[in-house]
Amino acid sequence: MTREPLTIDQVLGWQVHHIADTAFKLGGSSQTVDREADSAAKKIDTSQEFFDSEAGTAARDRALIDRNEAFDTADVLDAMGKLARSLADTIATEIQTIRDTKEEVESSRWDLFVNGDGTVDSYRSNWEIATEFFPFGPAAVTAKESAELSFQITLQSALTNILEADLEGGAKFATLLENLTDSVKTALAAKPSDPELAKILEDYQTDSSVGDLQLWPTGWQLEALQRVKPGLQPQMLSTEEIAVMSMLLAEKDYAGIVDQFEMTEQAKAAALAAYPDSADDGQGDAFRHAYWNALMAQRFGPEWTEMYGTAHEKLGGNPPNREAMDLFNNQLGREIGAAYPDASPEELQQLIKNEIDSGNALVLAIPPENPAGAPVIAWSNQFTEEDIDQAPGIDIPLPTSN
């Protein structure tokens, strides 16, 4: 889960009150579900004198189960509301810090201004400052540079805090959805009518991460990698992803990590070139996953590639159709990479295109029999790129089958 660096103008344009509004609505929904579930269960529970039979007892037992599952759902909604409020407060505080600091910068005696990335410069050169404040020019230049650095640290720290809060907030929302009961997850999932695809949807699911999501790499590892690959940014990874990447780091040193990052970018670029109109959830997305896994299988072996590809899907809240599609296409790519270990990148790409054209990969599409419904998995030759629809970023997950 990567994001481009935030800019000053970007965050100052955010309307954070919408997050607070969402938090309020989630809290209200939690109370409504709680109240109505309890009321319904009590009505059925008091029916014994009117419906005293084996069927009545089964109905009351079922009502108790439904009530408890509704309570669990209400707890998830309440937790999401509290998380949204906390996220809104954090981001609003950092934005206010940026706004106040920007005002200080622009009113500074040193004619300073703020760049989009949070760096601070002056409209006047050091020579101009030294000349104006002669004979105390060197001291004035030092004071100006000190002010620039101080303001810059404050602004860039606030930008980093907002980015981390945004990334971590989205990941935590997804993780909370994993706390829904299996019956709720199953009932809300959009399933394809094709029995084979429905079986794939059920089988190609993975459980959520056992730990909190974290930014990786950080600290000295990030600094070391940035010396090898300038501009490399940390990603929000699952505990399992970090473990698998750390295994790669131990086996291949920094070269392996850099290669893995570059393969990710290589697969994205090749997918956009081959399928520019379906990069999200369509043939382009299928190509990207398959080609990415084929490259990694050639370089690191199919076993490590399967561990990483599966760990990558443990972020939680992934739409179940998308999760099944990604895991299936990952497997297709691993099999091609393992079967053709010496194939060139161009040859791998053609092999994967052949599989997509033959309908052996998966895409997401709106079923024609339900044009207003959610996208479901489909074979890659069933629909054109124009028929593909993008699933939401966070959705109700399915229970894992493993």
Buried (B, 14 or more C-beta within 10 A) or exposed (E): BEEEBBBBEEBEEBEBEEBBEBBEEBBEBBEEBBEEBBEBBEEBEEBEEEEEEEEBEEBBEEBEEBBEBBBBBBBBBBBBBBBBBBBBBBBBBBBEBBEEBBEBBEEBEBBBEBEEEBBBBBEBEBEBBBEEBEEEBEEBBEBBBEBBEBBBEBBBBBBBBBBBBBBBBBBBBBBBBBBBBEEBBBEBBBBBEBEEBBEBBBEBBBBBBEEEBBBBBEEEBBEBBBEEEEEBBBBBBBBBBBBBBBBBBEEBEBEBBBBBBEBBEBBBEBBBEBBEEBBBBBBBBBBBBBBBBBBBBBBBBBEBBBBBBBBBBBBBBBBBBBBBBBBBBBBBBBBBBBEBEEBEBEEBBEBBBEBBEEEBBBBBBBBEEEEEEBBBBBBBBBBEBEBBBBBEEBBBBBBBEE
